[in-house]
């Protein structure tokens, strides 16, 4: 095993450098993993472009799967894993002691929270290896791990994050029930994961919307994953199309579009009386186009924001991936090495990359 880790450092907007770091000493409470793969999502290219500021030079990457190569005895007990196990790493950390962690809301941990997540921690915090764009990742005592079955390809397992998001955002947050009509706005990997989750929960009908030629192929994938209706909102009215197929509006609408302020107005229009709208795609802006605030009042719509995922949703995601019930292996996928990340992130930030699932293999 190499005595040093290689990692990509995000120095500032659009500027990645490849550097080496010494492998840390591991105590009784922590661990070290060798990274097999790290998935990419919209947050990655928002970090890269500067749309999402960083607090200093950082190793990005928060959808990490790897093999445990060093671990202390106390850490084995805490994480319920052992040496050489393959694990997925939760982006959030949990002190397991504060009022929020004790209530199950560890995403708002008093001692960690949004400012101390994997893939977001500056390298000036020892031992620097806090992100998945690296050959190795440090596992602190406050980390959370999900064991990956031996039968599941670690590269495919990086979908634990988007699929976990689909489970939480499309089912758990809105309490989607059997027989519900669900509309999902945005046909990216999280939108498709929302289809899987809704169908798995017994939803009667699922519609997915996209916008324009770039989303055409993605909408076709949504149908392969169980969507009953796909709509290009550039040329079709989603409300009219949904009503023509179901005779009614949606019990649940999930907006996973990024930087699309028009989608929120569509979500309200698609929602039935007493229904629920979940906003999970960040907009990076104030206001919303064509939003009827009165409709929210008259229809008594519940508007819920969804931040991140949780360990229970990730565990369910791993079970679904391992079941081979859905064609995740058939997704358009792009696997690159560390030396190709700069170009890929540039393409993603400009909307020029169409692969639904992109991942970094640091040993490629």
C-alpha positions in Angstrom: 0.0 0.0 0.0 1.3 3.5 -0.9 2.4 5.6 2.0 0.7 8.6 0.5 -2.7 9.5 -0.8 -3.2 11.3 -4.1 -6.1 13.8 -4.1 -7.6 16.6 -6.2 -7.7 20.0 -4.4 -10.3 22.6 -5.4 -8.3 25.7 -4.9 -11.0 28.1 -6.1 -13.5 28.3 -8.9 -12.6 26.1 -11.9 -9.1 25.3 -10.4 -8.2 21.8 -9.4 -4.7 20.6 -8.5 -3.4 17.1 -7.9 -1.4 16.8 -4.6 -0.1 14.1 -2.3 -0.8 13.7 1.4 0.6 11.4 4.0 -1.7 8.6 5.2 -2.9 9.4 8.7 -2.3 7.4 11.8 -5.5 5.6 12.9 -6.5 5.5 16.5 -9.0 3.2 18.3 -11.9 5.5 17.2 -11.4 6.1 13.5 -10.6 4.4 10.2 -9.2 4.9 6.7 -10.7 3.7 3.5 -9.2 3.2 0.0 -11.6 4.9 -2.3 -13.1 2.7 -5.1 -15.4 5.3 -6.6 -17.0 8.7 -5.9 -20.2 9.7 -7.6 -20.8 13.2 -8.9 -23.9 15.3 -8.7 -25.0 18.9 -9.2 -23.4 20.0 -6.0 -20.0 18.9 -7.4 -20.1 21.2 -10.4 -21.6 24.0 -8.3 -18.6 23.7 -6.0 -16.3 23.6 -9.0 -17.7 26.6 -10.7 -17.9 28.7 -7.6 -21.7 28.9 -7.5 -21.4 27.1 -4.1 -18.6 28.8 -2.2 -16.0 26.8 -0.3 -14.2 27.8 2.9 -10.7 27.2 1.5 -8.9 24.7 -0.6 -10.9 21.5 -0.3 -10.9 17.9 -1.5 -14.5 17.6 -3.0 -16.5 14.4 -3.3 -19.4 13.3 -1.1 -20.8 10.1 -2.7 -17.9 7.9 -1.7 -17.6 4.1 -1.7 -14.4 2.3 -0.7 -12.7 -0.5 1.3 -11.7 -0.2 4.9 -7.9 -0.7 5.1 -7.3 0.6 8.7 -9.8 0.7 11.6 -9.6 0.8 15.4 -11.5 -1.6 17.6 -13.9 1.0 19.0 -14.6 2.2 15.5 -15.5 -1.4 14.4 -18.0 -1.6 17.2 -19.5 1.9 16.5 -19.8 1.4 12.7 -20.6 -2.3 12.8 -18.0 -3.0 10.2 -14.6 -4.7 9.9 -11.3 -4.5 8.1 -11.7 -5.0 4.3 -15.5 -4.3 4.3 -16.8 -2.2 1.5 -18.7 0.8 2.8 -20.5 3.9 1.6 -19.8 7.1 3.5 -22.7 9.4 4.6 -21.9 13.1 3.7 -23.0 14.4 7.1 -21.3 13.7 10.4 -23.0 13.2 13.7 -21.7 13.8 17.2 -24.4 11.4 18.4 -24.8 13.5 21.6 -26.4 16.8 20.8 -30.1 17.5 21.0 -30.5 17.3 17.2 -28.6 14.0 16.8 -30.5 12.5 19.7 -33.8 13.3 18.0 -32.6 11.8 14.7 -32.0 15.1 12.9 -28.3 14.7 12.6 -28.2 16.8 9.5 -28.4 19.7 11.8 -25.9 18.4 14.3 -24.8 21.2 16.6 -21.2 20.2 16.4 -21.1 19.5 12.6 -24.0 20.3 10.3 -23.7 21.9 6.9 -20.3 23.4 7.5 -18.5 20.1 8.4 -19.6 17.6 5.7 -17.5 15.2 3.7 -16.4 16.9 0.5 -16.7 20.3 2.0 -14.1 20.4 4.8 -10.9 22.5 4.0 -7.6 20.6 3.8 -6.2 22.7 6.6 -8.3 20.6 9.0 -6.1 17.5 9.8 -5.7 15.0 8.4 -6.9 16.7 5.2 -8.4 13.6 3.5 -12.1 14.7 3.8 -13.3 14.2 0.2 -13.8 11.4 -2.3 -11.7 12.9 -5.1 -8.8 11.0 -3.5 -7.2 7.6 -3.3 -8.0 7.5 0.4 -10.6 9.0 2.8 -10.3 9.5 6.5 -13.2 8.2 8.6 -13.7 10.2 11.8 -15.3 8.9 14.9 -18.4 11.0 14.0 -18.7 9.6 10.5 -21.5 7.3 9.5 -21.0 4.2 7.2 -23.3 1.9 5.3 -21.9 -1.6 4.6 -22.1 -2.6 0.9 -22.9 -6.3 0.1 -20.2 -8.2 -1.7 -22.7 -8.9 -4.5 -23.0 -5.2 -5.3 -20.5 -3.5 -7.7 -18.9 -0.6 -5.7 -19.2 1.7 -8.7 -23.0 1.0 -8.9 -23.1 1.4 -5.2 -22.2 5.1 -5.5 -25.9 5.5 -6.5 -26.7 5.1 -2.8 -26.7 8.9 -2.6 -29.1 9.8 -5.4 -31.3 6.8 -4.8 -31.4 7.6 -1.1 -32.5 11.1 -2.1 -35.3 9.8 -4.2 -36.5 7.6 -1.3 -36.4 10.5 1.2 -37.7 13.3 -1.1 -40.4 11.4 -3.1 -41.7 9.1 -0.3 -40.6 9.8 3.2 -40.8 13.6 3.4 -44.3 13.8 1.7 -45.5 10.5 3.1 -46.4 9.1 -0.3 -49.0 6.3 -0.1 -50.2 3.5 -2.2 -52.6 4.8 -4.9 -51.1 8.3 -5.0 -50.5 10.3 -8.1 -46.9 11.7 -8.1 -45.3 14.3 -10.3 -41.5 14.6 -10.4 -40.0 17.7 -12.0 -36.6 17.0 -13.4 -35.4 13.8 -15.2 -31.9 13.7 -13.8 -30.6 10.8 -11.7 -32.4 12.1 -8.6 -35.7 12.5 -10.6 -35.3 8.9 -11.9 -34.5 7.8 -8.4 -37.7 9.5 -7.2 -39.7 7.4 -9.8 -38.1 4.2 -8.4 -39.0 5.2 -4.8 -42.6 6.3 -5.7 -43.3 3.1 -7.6 -41.7 1.0 -4.8 -44.0 2.7 -2.3 -47.1 1.8 -4.4 -47.8 5.0 -6.2 -50.5 4.5 -8.8 -49.2 6.9 -11.4 -45.9 8.8 -11.8 -45.3 11.6 -14.2 -41.8 13.0 -14.9 -41.2 16.4 -16.6 -38.2 17.7 -18.4 -37.4 20.7 -20.6 -36.1 20.7 -24.2 -33.9 18.4 -26.3 -31.3 17.8 -23.7 -33.8 16.0 -21.5 -35.3 13.8 -24.3 -33.0 10.9 -23.5 -33.4 11.3 -19.8 -37.2 11.2 -20.1 -36.8 7.9 -22.0 -34.8 6.5 -19.2 -37.5 7.6 -16.8 -40.0 5.4 -18.7 -37.6 2.5 -18.3 -37.6 3.0 -14.6 -41.4 3.0 -14.4 -42.7 6.5 -15.2 -46.2 6.3 -16.5 -46.0 9.6 -18.4 -43.1 11.9 -19.4 -43.7 15.4 -20.5 -41.4 18.0 -22.2 -42.6 21.3 -20.7 -41.0 23.2 -23.5 -43.7 22.0 -25.8 -46.4 20.4 -23.6 -48.6 21.7 -20.7 -47.9 19.3 -17.8 -51.2 20.0 -16.1 -53.2 19.3 -19.2 -51.2 16.1 -19.9 -51.5 14.8 -16.4 -55.3 15.4 -16.3 -55.7 13.7 -19.7 -54.2 10.5 -18.2 -55.5 10.5 -14.7 -58.4 12.9 -14.6 -56.9 14.7 -11.6 -53.9 16.5 -10.2 -51.0 15.2 -8.1 -51.2 14.2 -4.5 -47.4 14.7 -4.3 -45.2 16.9 -6.5 -41.4 16.7 -6.1 -39.2 19.5 -7.6 -35.6 18.3 -8.0 -34.7 20.8 -10.8 -31.6 22.8 -10.1 -31.7 26.6 -10.7 -35.1 26.4 -12.4 -37.3 29.0 -10.7 -40.1 28.3 -13.1 -40.5 24.7 -11.8 -41.9 25.8 -8.5 -44.8 27.6 -10.2 -45.4 24.4 -12.2 -45.3 22.4 -9.0 -48.1 24.5 -7.4 -50.2 24.2 -10.5 -49.8 20.4 -10.6 -50.6 19.9 -7.0 -54.1 18.8 -5.9 -56.2 20.3 -3.0 -54.5 19.3 0.2 -51.5 17.9 -1.6 -47.8 18.3 -0.9 -45.0 19.9 -2.8 -41.5 19.0 -1.9 -38.7 21.4 -2.9 -35.4 19.5 -3.1 -33.5 21.1 -6.0 -31.7 24.3 -5.0 -32.5 27.4 -7.1 -29.7 29.8 -6.2 -32.1 32.7 -6.6 -35.1 34.6 -5.1 -38.6 34.5 -6.5 -40.4 32.1 -8.9 -41.8 32.5 -12.3 -45.6 32.2 -12.8 -46.1 31.3 -9.2 -49.7 31.6 -8.0 -49.5 32.2 -4.3 -53.3 32.3 -4.0 -53.3 28.7 -5.4 -51.3 27.6 -2.4 -53.9 29.2 -0.1 -57.0 28.1 -1.9 -55.8 24.5 -2.4 -54.3 24.3 1.1 -51.0 23.0 -0.3 -48.3 21.8 2.0 -44.8 23.1 0.9 -41.9 21.2 2.3 -38.2 21.7 1.9 -35.9 18.7 1.9 -32.3 19.0 2.9 -30.1 16.0 2.1 -30.8 12.4 2.9 -30.3 10.2 6.0 -28.7 7.0 6.9 -32.0 5.0 6.8 -32.8 6.1 3.3 -29.3 5.2 2.2 -29.7 1.7 3.7 -32.9 1.2 1.8 -31.2 2.5 -1.4 -28.5 -0.2 -1.1 -31.1 -2.9 -0.7 -32.9 -1.7 -3.9 -29.6 -1.5 -5.8 -28.6 -5.0 -4.7 -32.0 -6.4 -5.6 -31.5 -5.7 -9.4 -35.2 -4.8 -9.5 -34.6 -1.7 -11.6 -32.2 -1.3 -14.5 -29.6 0.9 -12.8 -26.8 -1.0 -14.6 -28.2 0.3 -17.9 -28.0 4.0 -17.0 -25.8 6.2 -19.2 -22.6 6.2 -17.2 -19.2 7.9 -17.4 -16.3 6.7 -15.3 -13.1 8.9 -15.2 -9.8 9.1 -13.4 -8.5 12.0 -11.3 -6.7 13.5 -14.3 -10.0 13.9 -16.2 -12.0 15.5 -13.5 -11.3 19.1 -14.5 -12.7 18.7 -18.0 -15.7 16.7 -16.8 -16.7 19.2 -14.1 -16.3 22.0 -16.7 -18.7 20.1 -19.0 -21.2 19.5 -16.2 -21.2 23.1 -15.0 -21.9 24.2 -18.6 -24.6 21.6 -19.2 -22.5 19.9 -21.9 -22.4 16.4 -20.4 -25.4 14.1 -20.9 -24.4 11.0 -18.9 -26.9 10.5 -16.0 -24.3 8.9 -13.7 -20.8 10.3 -13.6 -18.2 9.0 -11.2 -14.5 9.3 -10.4 -12.3 6.2 -10.0 -9.1 7.6 -8.4 -7.1 4.5 -9.4 -8.2 4.7 -13.1 
